[in-house]
């Protein structure tokens, strides 16, 4: 019997340490005090620690105050309810960054008291990201269907209105009316721009991919926007070498991305400021950054940035960054935004050297 028990324990130990989910055992000292008793290899690997360094430590001491309090609340919930609880929660790791877990927490009851807690945390970060991407794709699909349906209906009356407006403008001699006509003409132009942005989402344009030097594209965009920047006393600062390797890309689409990002940065600054356009290469990627010292973006807005129809601009459509993200994704690149309210925003694009 003893030999059978030893074999059973050995088998359980192998399962415990080789399962890919994070498993942890917590000793309950009191309702506010919890110590780490045991963890599996996946847990140690995720936190880049050892059994000796983690065993017996208070959970707040190991995870940090904020994440420790977050964990303690869940422990207290399981103790009060005295039954298994399941929930989703996010935690930050030293190198892996933020991860989302599906966590099952089991209270072990001895003599009517919860003495220990056993937890199993399954990493569902990729699953949630895929769901988010799917939701974004569905939004874009709806936008496309909407655009295809309304673009034609809008263009016909808009053409008639513009025609009559030109006729009024030709015959008018009153300066006050002329001012109103100019405002109307400007607004008609804005409606046309919105329709064009809808159509870009509705039907993809033909792409002509070839090897392009990023520094040439950036030079052209900066030259194009330098006049607008000078009028606002904004400095466009270039920080990239001319020795960057070419990437297989669609030149006009990348221009559209960089124009949009730099214009957004200028809008965020308003008057007097600096926009840094950086580019550098690593072993496998080419990285481009647009950094501004503008107003920045609040955390709650940052999460929604790039979603169709969401905009922080007074007169924005909320489609510009959506289109940018779509183009970057088409080039198999990544698009990330970091911002501090009142300090500025950094947008980082990473493209593989051989995009397609």
Buried (B, 14 or more C-beta within 10 A) or exposed (E): EEEEEEEEEEEEEEEBBEBEBBBBBBBBEEEEEBBBBBBBBBBBEBBEBEEEEBEEBBBBEBBEEEBBEBBBEBBBEBBEEEEEBEEEBEBEEEEBEEBBBBBBBBBBEEEEEBEBBBBBBBBBBEEBEEEEEEEBEEBBEEBBEBBBEEBEEBBEEBEEEBEEBEEEBEEEEEEEEEEEBEEBBEEBEEBBEBBEBBBBBBEEEEEEBEEBBBBEBBBBBBEEBEEEBEEEEBEBEEEBEEEBEBBBBBBBBBBBBBBBBBBBBBBBBEEEBBBBBBBEBEEEBBBBBBBBBBBBBEEEBBEEBBBBEBBBEEEBBBBBBBBBBBBBEBBBBBBEBBBEEEEBBBBBBBBBBEBE
